[in-house]
Amino acid sequence: MDNENASCAYDGEENAQLSPLQRLPVEIFLHICSFLDVSTLHGLSLVCTRFYLILKDANSLWKARINHIWPDASWLLCLARPDNWMLSYVAIKQETVLWKQQESTKKRNCFFIAKLPGRSVDAVLLMHVNGISHLVYTNFEDLLYKQLPSREKLSHEIENSAGIAIGHHSNYIRDLTAIDNTIYSCSYDNTVKSWELTNTGFIHQRIYNLRRSDNIHSWLCGLCRISSCPERNLFATGSSCGTIYVCDSRSINNPIRHYRPHTKFVNSLAMNTEYILSASLNDDTMSVWDQRAGRTMKSITFPGKPTCINMRRDLVFVGDRTCFHSKLHVLNPKDDFKLVKSYSTKHTERITRVHLTRGCLITSSTDNTVRISSLTDPSKPIATLRSEMRHILDMDYLNDTLAVSGYSGVEVWCPKFGL
């Protein structure tokens, strides 16, 4: 074990004395730890360097504890092992408790930030800047934001509080993404607009006009999906005509690339430093674009219609729409995007978003539910949150705050509040 005899973080003085607990053999120390709860273990790991290294390297302890939580699960859905088993166990334990309690205390911790009867909120985005959480959402052609109060001040008084308008398009805003403190909104007016979040609010930066002059039918097309790659300062946006435009947020010469993997509507988009994934309901396919080679790597057909994509370094989740129970498909990008697993999510309508945390899997659906599941194979249900909106069209999750948008407004869950 690395640096097993390292001194305590607080006893760096030459003559510091070790406590009896710090003198225990590693095996006895870990046996004692097996009886402690998660918060005590996490605190113990911060006492000194020796405790931290022992607990961090004790993979068998953390694996056993995870298996105790999900005894019938064979393996984590993540294709790669967690980079830190201790932090994974802490996250699994805490998030499982939080969401189970949230399921039974919805009225206390769920808030309608904006009720917009008869209106569609197509996109929602959570941002955390300078210690302050912000909620950004669309309302037809308008882009609005609401600063969320701290959890200590959170109360039902924020319900249905009006958001501040920060921008406007000449047609529907369909999707949002962010690179650092800058939001990018795409619209059917064939433009992407950027807005920087500052201490005093949002400042409009640029307009990216992506209407192609060589396409006589371009006036019929509009931008409907957007995704970003902060590591390379790139964003990609897909149109209702099936074209993908790739832009450099730092360049005035945009787009830097465009290609057409679909014949019609791009309903989902995801990108990282290596690939751009796009899906279309019209042809039931997901296209894989290799950014380094500058070509389409492959096209994947699903039994259901692909509705949303979540891409990580070691795995890809694709949600679909079927007649009865929508499924989630797991692909391995390190093995030619081969299908690893398909399983039912218990959603009865199309899946609109997929989000992964260190401790759980979150899916939203137009069936008005958000389902929290385990990162195991098979996936186990943790909690089901039911929205008061007519349909959930979008979902975002950040710092234990969950936001969903739909046909009648924006709803926010803050599970740590009041626990």
C-alpha positions in Angstrom: 0.0 0.0 0.0 1.5 3.4 -1.0 2.7 5.6 1.8 1.0 3.4 4.3 3.0 4.9 7.2 2.5 8.5 6.1 2.0 10.9 9.0 -1.2 12.7 9.9 -2.2 15.8 8.0 -2.4 17.7 11.2 0.6 16.2 13.1 3.4 17.4 10.8 5.5 18.4 13.7 8.6 16.3 14.4 7.5 15.0 17.8 3.8 14.4 17.0 2.2 11.4 18.8 0.1 8.8 17.0 -3.2 7.9 18.7 -3.9 4.2 19.5 -6.3 4.0 16.5 -3.5 5.3 14.2 -1.2 2.6 15.5 -3.5 -0.3 14.6 -2.5 -2.8 11.9 -4.3 -2.1 8.6 -6.3 -5.3 8.8 -7.8 -4.5 12.2 -8.4 -0.9 11.2 -10.4 -2.0 8.1 -12.4 -4.5 10.2 -13.5 -1.7 12.5 -14.3 0.4 9.4 -16.7 -2.3 8.2 -19.1 -1.4 11.0 -19.1 2.4 10.4 -21.7 4.3 8.4 -20.9 6.2 5.3 -20.6 9.7 6.8 -18.3 8.5 9.5 -16.1 6.7 7.0 -15.9 9.8 4.8 -14.9 11.9 7.8 -12.4 9.4 8.9 -10.7 9.5 5.5 -10.0 13.2 6.1 -8.4 12.8 9.5 -4.9 12.1 8.2 -2.9 11.0 5.2 -2.6 7.4 6.5 -6.3 7.0 7.0 -7.0 8.4 3.6 -4.6 6.2 1.8 -5.8 3.1 3.6 -9.4 3.7 2.9 -8.8 4.8 -0.7 -6.8 1.7 -1.5 -9.1 -0.7 0.3 -11.0 -1.7 -2.9 -12.3 -4.9 -1.4 -14.0 -3.0 1.4 -15.8 -0.6 -0.9 -16.7 -3.4 -3.4 -18.2 -5.4 -0.6 -20.2 -2.5 0.6 -21.5 -1.7 -2.8 -22.5 -5.4 -3.2 -24.3 -5.2 0.1 -26.4 -2.3 -1.2 -27.2 -4.2 -4.5 -26.7 -7.9 -3.6 -28.2 -9.3 -6.8 -26.3 -7.1 -9.2 -23.4 -8.6 -11.1 -21.4 -5.5 -12.1 -21.5 -1.8 -12.5 -23.0 -0.6 -15.8 -19.9 1.5 -16.2 -17.6 -0.4 -18.5 -14.5 0.9 -16.7 -13.9 0.5 -13.0 -14.5 3.5 -10.9 -11.4 5.7 -10.5 -12.1 5.8 -6.8 -14.1 3.0 -5.2 -14.4 4.9 -1.9 -16.0 8.0 -3.5 -18.2 5.7 -5.6 -19.5 4.0 -2.5 -20.1 7.3 -0.7 -22.0 8.7 -3.7 -24.1 5.5 -4.1 -25.0 5.4 -0.4 -25.8 9.1 -0.2 -27.7 9.5 -3.4 -29.8 6.3 -2.7 -30.9 7.7 0.6 -31.6 11.1 -0.8 -33.7 10.0 -3.7 -35.6 7.4 -1.7 -36.5 10.1 0.9 -37.3 12.6 -1.9 -39.8 10.1 -3.4 -41.7 10.1 -0.1 -41.5 13.9 0.6 -42.0 15.4 -2.9 -44.2 18.3 -1.8 -41.5 19.6 0.6 -38.6 19.5 -1.8 -40.2 20.0 -5.3 -40.9 23.5 -6.6 -42.6 24.9 -9.7 -40.1 27.7 -10.7 -42.3 28.8 -13.6 -45.8 27.8 -14.4 -46.6 28.6 -18.0 -50.0 27.0 -18.8 -50.4 26.3 -22.5 -46.7 27.0 -23.2 -43.9 24.6 -24.2 -40.5 24.9 -22.4 -38.4 22.8 -24.8 -35.0 23.2 -23.0 -33.7 23.7 -19.4 -30.1 24.1 -18.2 -28.6 24.3 -14.7 -25.4 26.4 -14.2 -23.3 27.0 -11.1 -21.0 30.0 -11.2 -19.2 31.8 -8.3 -21.1 29.7 -5.8 -24.5 30.6 -7.2 -26.9 28.2 -9.0 -28.8 29.5 -12.1 -31.7 28.0 -14.0 -31.9 28.8 -17.7 -34.9 27.8 -19.8 -36.7 28.6 -23.0 -40.2 30.1 -23.6 -40.9 29.9 -27.4 -38.5 32.5 -28.8 -37.3 33.9 -25.5 -34.5 32.7 -23.3 -35.0 33.3 -19.5 -33.0 32.6 -16.3 -33.7 32.5 -12.6 -31.1 32.6 -9.9 -31.8 29.9 -7.4 -31.5 30.8 -3.7 -29.2 28.8 -1.4 -30.7 25.7 0.1 -30.9 27.5 3.5 -33.2 30.1 2.0 -35.1 27.8 -0.3 -38.8 27.9 0.4 -42.1 27.6 -1.4 -42.1 31.3 -1.9 -40.0 30.8 -5.0 -42.8 28.9 -6.7 -44.0 30.4 -10.0 -41.5 33.2 -9.7 -40.9 34.9 -13.0 -37.6 34.4 -14.8 -35.6 37.3 -16.3 -35.5 37.5 -20.1 -31.9 37.5 -21.3 -32.3 36.9 -25.0 -34.6 36.4 -28.0 -34.6 34.5 -31.3 -36.9 35.1 -34.2 -38.3 31.5 -34.0 -38.6 28.7 -31.5 -35.5 28.0 -29.3 -35.1 24.3 -29.3 -32.0 23.4 -27.3 -29.3 24.7 -25.0 -25.7 23.9 -24.1 -22.8 25.6 -22.2 -19.1 25.9 -22.5 -17.7 27.2 -19.1 -19.8 30.3 -18.3 -21.3 30.8 -21.8 -24.7 29.5 -22.9 -25.4 28.6 -26.5 -29.0 28.5 -27.8 -30.1 27.1 -31.1 -33.3 28.0 -32.9 -35.5 27.3 -35.9 -34.3 30.7 -37.2 -31.0 28.9 -38.2 -28.9 30.8 -35.7 -27.0 29.9 -32.6 -26.6 32.8 -30.1 -24.1 32.9 -27.2 -24.7 34.5 -23.8 -22.0 34.9 -21.1 -23.0 34.6 -17.4 -21.3 37.3 -15.3 -21.7 38.5 -11.7 -24.3 41.1 -12.9 -26.3 38.8 -15.2 -26.0 37.6 -18.8 -24.3 39.5 -21.6 -25.1 38.7 -25.3 -21.9 37.8 -27.2 -22.3 36.5 -30.7 -24.7 35.3 -33.4 -23.7 32.2 -35.5 -25.8 32.3 -38.7 -25.8 28.8 -40.1 -28.3 29.2 -42.9 -26.5 27.7 -46.0 -26.7 30.0 -49.1 -26.2 27.0 -51.4 -29.3 25.2 -50.2 -32.5 26.5 -51.9 -34.6 24.7 -49.2 -32.6 26.1 -46.3 -35.5 28.3 -45.3 -37.5 25.2 -44.6 -34.8 23.9 -42.2 -34.1 25.0 -38.6 -31.7 24.2 -35.9 -33.2 21.8 -33.4 -30.4 20.2 -31.3 -27.0 21.4 -29.9 -24.2 19.8 -27.9 -20.7 21.1 -26.9 -17.2 19.9 -26.2 -15.6 22.3 -23.7 -12.2 20.7 -23.9 -11.9 21.8 -27.5 -14.2 24.9 -27.3 -16.4 23.3 -30.0 -20.1 23.0 -30.3 -22.2 21.1 -32.8 -25.8 21.8 -33.9 -28.2 19.6 -35.9 -31.0 20.7 -38.2 -34.4 19.5 -39.1 -33.0 18.7 -42.5 -30.5 16.2 -41.1 -27.3 18.4 -41.4 -24.8 18.7 -38.6 -22.8 22.0 -38.2 -19.6 22.0 -36.2 -18.4 25.4 -34.9 -15.4 26.8 -33.0 -16.7 29.1 -30.3 -13.4 31.2 -30.6 -13.6 31.6 -34.4 -15.5 34.1 -36.6 -15.3 31.7 -39.5 -18.1 29.2 -38.8 -19.1 26.5 -39.3 -15.7 24.9 -39.5 -17.3 21.7 -40.8 -20.7 20.4 -41.9 -22.0 17.0 -43.0 -25.4 15.3 -43.4 -25.8 11.9 -41.7 -29.6 11.9 -41.8 -32.2 12.9 -44.3 -34.5 14.6 -41.8 -34.9 15.8 -38.2 -31.9 15.4 -35.9 -33.6 14.8 -32.6 -30.5 14.1 -30.4 -26.9 15.1 -30.4 -23.8 14.4 -28.2 -20.1 15.1 -28.7 -16.7 14.7 -27.0 -13.1 15.3 -28.2 -13.3 12.2 -30.5 -16.8 11.7 -31.8 -20.1 13.3 -32.6 -23.2 11.1 -32.2 -26.5 12.1 -33.8 -29.8 10.3 -33.9 -32.9 10.7 -36.0 -36.4 9.4 -35.3 -37.1 9.4 -39.1 -34.6 6.7 -40.0 -34.2 5.0 -36.6 -30.4 5.4 -36.7 -27.6 6.8 -34.7 -24.6 8.2 -36.8 -21.1 8.1 -35.4 -18.8 10.8 -36.8 -15.1 10.5 -36.2 -13.8 14.1 -35.6 -10.1 13.2 -36.2 -10.7 11.3 -39.5 -13.4 13.8 -40.6 -15.8 11.1 -41.7 -18.8 9.0 -40.7 -17.5 6.0 -38.8 -20.7 3.9 -38.8 -24.5 4.1 -38.6 -26.3 2.0 -36.0 -29.9 0.9 -36.3 -32.0 0.3 -33.1 -35.2 -1.8 -32.7 -36.9 1.3 -31.3 -36.6 4.9 -32.3 -33.5 6.6 -30.7 -34.7 9.7 -28.8 -31.7 10.8 -26.6 -27.9 10.1 -26.2 -25.6 10.4 -23.3 -21.9 9.9 -24.1 -19.1 9.3 -21.7 -15.5 8.3 -22.3 -16.2 4.6 -21.6 -19.8 4.1 -22.5 -22.8 5.5 -24.4 -26.4 5.4 -23.3 -29.1 5.7 -26.0 -32.8 6.0 -25.0 -35.5 5.0 -27.3 -39.3 5.0 -27.9 -41.2 1.8 -28.2 -44.9 0.9 -28.0 -44.9 -0.2 -24.4 -41.7 0.1 -22.3 -38.9 2.3 -23.6 -35.5 0.8 -23.4 -32.0 2.1 -22.7 -29.1 0.7 -24.8 -25.5 0.7 -23.6 -22.7 0.9 -26.2 -19.0 0.6 -25.9 -17.2 3.3 -27.8 -13.8 1.6 -27.2 -15.1 -1.5 -29.1 -16.5 0.0 -32.3 -19.6 1.1 -30.4 -20.8 -2.4 -30.0 -24.1 -3.0 -28.1 -23.3 -4.2 -24.6 -26.7 -4.3 -23.0 -30.4 -3.3 -23.6 -32.9 -3.2 -20.8 -36.3 -1.8 -19.9 -36.5 1.4 -17.9 -40.2 1.0 -17.0 -40.9 4.3 -18.8 -44.1 3.9 -20.8 -43.3 6.7 -23.3 -40.2 8.1 -25.0 -37.1 8.8 -22.9 -36.1 12.5 -23.2 -32.8 12.7 -21.3 -30.3 10.4 -19.7 -27.9 11.6 -16.9 -25.2 9.8 -15.0 -23.8 10.7 -11.6 -21.2 8.8 -9.7 -23.9 7.0 -7.7 -27.0 6.7 -9.9 -28.6 6.8 -13.4 -31.3 9.4 -14.0 -33.8 9.2 -16.9 -36.7 11.4 -17.8 -39.7 10.7 -20.1 -42.8 12.2 -21.6 -44.7 9.8 -19.3 -44.3 12.6 -16.7 -41.8 10.6 -14.6 -38.1 10.9 -13.7 -36.6 7.5 -12.7 -33.6 7.2 -10.5 -31.8 3.8 -10.9 -28.7 2.0 -9.8 -25.5 1.8 -11.9 -25.7 -2.0 -11.8 -26.4 -4.8 -14.2 -29.3 -5.3 -14.1 -30.2 -1.7 -13.1 -32.3 -1.5 -9.9 -35.0 1.1 -9.3 -34.2 3.6 -6.5 -37.0 6.2 -6.8 -39.6 7.5 -9.2 -40.4 11.2 -9.2 -43.7 12.2 -10.7 -44.1 15.6 -12.4 -47.2 17.8 -12.4 -46.5 18.8 -15.9 -48.3 17.3 -18.9 -45.0 16.0 -20.5 -41.4 16.2 -19.6 -39.4 17.4 -22.6 -36.0 18.1 -21.1 -34.0 17.4 -17.9 -30.8 18.6 -16.3 -29.0 17.7 -13.1 -26.2 19.6 -11.2 -25.0 19.6 -7.6 -27.9 17.5 -6.3 -30.5 19.7 -8.0 -32.7 18.3 -10.7 -34.7 20.4 -13.2 -37.3 19.3 -15.7 -39.2 21.3 -18.3 -42.3 20.5 -20.2 -45.6 21.8 -21.7 -46.5 23.9 -18.7 -43.3 25.2 -17.1 -40.2 24.3 -15.2 -40.1 22.1 -12.1 -37.1 21.7 -9.8 -36.2 19.1 -7.1 -33.7 19.9 -4.4 -33.5 16.6 -2.4 -31.1 17.8 0.2 -33.4 20.6 1.4 -35.2 19.7 4.6 -33.4 16.4 5.1 
